[in-house]
Amino acid sequence: MSIRPIALLMVLALVVAACGGGAADNPTAPEATTTTAPEATTTEAPTEATTSDAFQLSYTLEAGATFEYEVGIDQQIEMSATGDASAMGDEEIPENASINLVGTTIFTHSVAEGPDPDTYEITIKGDFTDLRITGTIDGEPIDQTELPDFAELEAIDVTIVVDEQGNVIPDDDMFGDALGSDLGGFGDLGAPGMDPGRFVGPPFADRPVTIGDIWSETIETPMFMGGEPIVTQIDNEVTATETIDGYEVLVIETTSTTSMIEFDLAEFLVGFFQAFIPGNATDEEKAEIDAIAEELRFLFVIDETVSNMTTWFDAEVGYARQAEFSMSTNIVMDINMPDDETGEMVTFGMEMSIAQDVSYRLIGAPDA
């Protein structure tokens, strides 16, 4: 019986969907929404902005406009694995790895009309083909030409829809667009904060704000197969005004916290394979499925994730001139699955910590 490749593809697809509520990486990134509309509550600061110093913040992104951001990334990956990596299919996974990826590139943000009034469709493209890679894999220095799949940063080609307040509007293809359509790679786990191709800037309050104002939002994303929802708390504050390259901007600090994500897909996978048992299956074949059900384990845990973002927003022109974003998270996998060849159960465990800093600097805009 051969179930491993099908199970792996199915599980990775579900991981992407389950992690769609991970707004900790960026409250306006595609990960912050889900195809099932989340419940959101907004808490506004008690401060009442006066007309003399208040700003009604919104994004001004005309159709046909193109923005260019210089994007810098510094990502540190620490990984350890135990057991038989064949449980992950064809993926080659080392026992230990410590990898640092550093690079700078240009991302283009092309604006078109959105599907609804006061919305924009934004296509974001870029890649990190010239990353500087250092570190070790199983104690050996990394070969710059042989970076393992789990550490690769794929090219960004994302299309998202946002409204004037910077809220990302969900659609049916959001998970595939935002996290990559190739679900066969270990790097496509969809942990919060891993995609640098995001809308630059926080979501805004629907009221005027001034220096010191805080607005917050809580998003509850339903968890696949029930269970506790994924809760994301987003807090924004206008902290100051500064001058960047001769432009006066507002400094906005954003902190996002996404609750721990934990699920074991073993029960779902057993049901999935039981559905394909032919009606004339022998008692021996049925017993084999029952034995697998007893031992099958496919557990994923993503720790509570906290991210911080600073945005330098030009309220006069209606877009961000600069942003800095940092986050870290920890992922644990615990897998027990039958081997393709022998049918014997193989166990695999992995723990990965990821820390990432991303910077965005506007270098090209319609009014520049």
Secondary structure, 3 states (H helix, E strand, C coil): CCCHHHHHHHHHHHHHHHHHHCCCCCCCCHHHCCCCCCEEEEEECCCCCCCCCCECCCCCCCCCCEEEEEEEEEEEEEEEEEECHHHHCCCCCCCEEEEEEEEEEEEEEEEEECCCCCEEEEEEEECCCCCEEEEEECCEECCCCCCCHHHCCCCEEEEEEEECCCCEECCCCHHHHHHCCCCCCHHHCCCCCCCCCCCCCCCCCCCCECCCCEEEEEEEECCCCCCCCEEEEEEEEEEEEEEECCEEEEEEEEEEEECCEEEECHHHHHHHHHCCCCCCCCHHHHHHHHHHHHHCEEEEEECCEEEEEEEEEECCCCEEEEEEEEEEEEEEEEEEEECCCCCCEEEEEEEEEEEEEEEEEEEECCCC
